[in-house]
Amino acid sequence: MEARNIKLAVAQQAQAEALCKQREPDEKARELDVTIEKRVQASQAELIAKARQDATDDLRSQVSQKDAQIDSLGRTVEELKRKLAQGSQQTQGEAFERLS
């Protein structure tokens, strides 16, 4: 009976070790999957951040160009107003001379 219990204990221990060894590759595969997923997520985050930065830079550049264009048009408007006012003064002067 004692020998049988010892054999049973040895068999159970061997079975437990076999199950552990069988699970080991599965655990390593899961760990590898987790590691790969973390790397993929990190790469995605970097790509998203870079895409956002590129888009922001592009929009800032476009806004800067539009601001410069608006400034240029503003100067043109002011110049045209000045010329119009100057022309109006000349016309008034000529009209005054004719009346005199």
C-alpha positions as CSV (number, residue, x, y, z in Angstrom):
1,M,0.0,0.0,0.0
2,E,2.8,2.4,0.9
3,A,4.6,1.6,-2.4
4,R,1.4,2.3,-4.3
5,N,0.9,5.7,-2.6
6,I,4.5,6.6,-3.4
7,K,4.0,5.5,-7.0
8,L,0.8,7.5,-7.1
9,A,2.5,10.6,-5.7
10,V,5.4,10.3,-8.2
11,A,2.9,9.9,-11.0
12,Q,1.0,12.9,-9.9
13,Q,4.1,14.9,-9.6
14,A,5.2,13.8,-13.1
15,Q,1.8,14.7,-14.4
16,A,1.9,18.2,-12.8
17,E,5.4,18.8,-14.3
18,A,4.2,17.7,-17.7
19,L,1.2,20.1,-17.5
20,C,3.6,22.9,-16.5
21,K,5.9,22.2,-19.4
22,Q,2.9,22.0,-21.7
23,R,1.6,25.4,-20.5
24,E,5.1,27.0,-20.7
25,P,5.1,27.5,-24.5
26,D,1.5,28.9,-24.3
27,E,2.5,31.4,-21.7
28,K,5.6,32.5,-23.6
29,A,3.5,32.9,-26.8
30,R,1.0,35.1,-24.8
31,E,3.9,37.1,-23.4
32,L,5.2,37.6,-26.9
33,D,1.8,38.6,-28.2
34,V,1.5,41.2,-25.4
35,T,5.0,42.5,-26.2
36,I,4.2,42.8,-29.9
37,E,0.9,44.5,-29.2
38,K,2.6,47.0,-26.9
39,R,5.2,47.8,-29.6
40,V,2.5,48.2,-32.3
41,Q,0.5,50.5,-30.0
42,A,3.6,52.6,-29.3
43,S,4.4,52.8,-33.0
44,Q,0.8,53.8,-33.8
45,A,1.0,56.5,-31.1
46,E,4.2,57.9,-32.6
47,L,2.7,57.9,-36.1
48,I,-0.4,59.6,-35.0
49,A,1.6,62.2,-33.1
50,K,3.8,62.8,-36.1
51,A,0.7,63.1,-38.4
52,R,-0.9,65.6,-36.1
53,Q,2.3,67.6,-35.9
54,D,2.7,67.6,-39.7
55,A,-1.0,68.7,-40.1
56,T,-0.6,71.4,-37.5
57,D,2.6,72.7,-39.2
58,D,0.9,72.6,-42.6
59,L,-2.1,74.6,-41.3
60,R,0.1,77.1,-39.5
61,S,2.0,77.6,-42.8
62,Q,-1.3,78.1,-44.7
63,V,-2.6,80.6,-42.1
64,S,0.7,82.5,-42.3
65,Q,0.4,82.7,-46.0
66,K,-3.2,83.9,-45.8
67,D,-2.2,86.5,-43.2
68,A,0.6,87.8,-45.5
69,Q,-1.9,87.9,-48.3
70,I,-4.4,89.8,-46.2
71,D,-1.7,92.3,-45.1
72,S,-0.7,92.8,-48.8
73,L,-4.4,93.4,-49.8
74,G,-4.8,95.8,-46.9
75,R,-1.8,97.8,-48.0
76,T,-3.2,97.8,-51.6
77,V,-6.6,99.0,-50.3
78,E,-5.0,101.8,-48.3
79,E,-2.9,102.8,-51.3
80,L,-6.0,102.9,-53.6
81,K,-7.9,105.0,-50.9
82,R,-5.0,107.4,-50.8
83,K,-4.9,107.7,-54.6
84,L,-8.6,108.1,-54.7
85,A,-8.5,110.9,-52.1
86,Q,-5.6,112.6,-53.9
87,G,-7.5,112.4,-57.2
88,S,-10.6,113.7,-55.6
89,Q,-8.7,116.7,-54.2
90,Q,-7.2,117.4,-57.6
91,T,-10.7,117.2,-59.2
92,Q,-12.0,119.6,-56.6
93,G,-9.1,122.0,-57.2
94,E,-9.7,121.9,-60.9
95,A,-13.4,122.5,-60.5
96,F,-12.6,125.4,-58.2
97,E,-10.2,126.9,-60.7
98,R,-12.9,126.7,-63.4
99,L,-15.4,128.4,-61.2
100,S,-12.9,131.2,-60.5
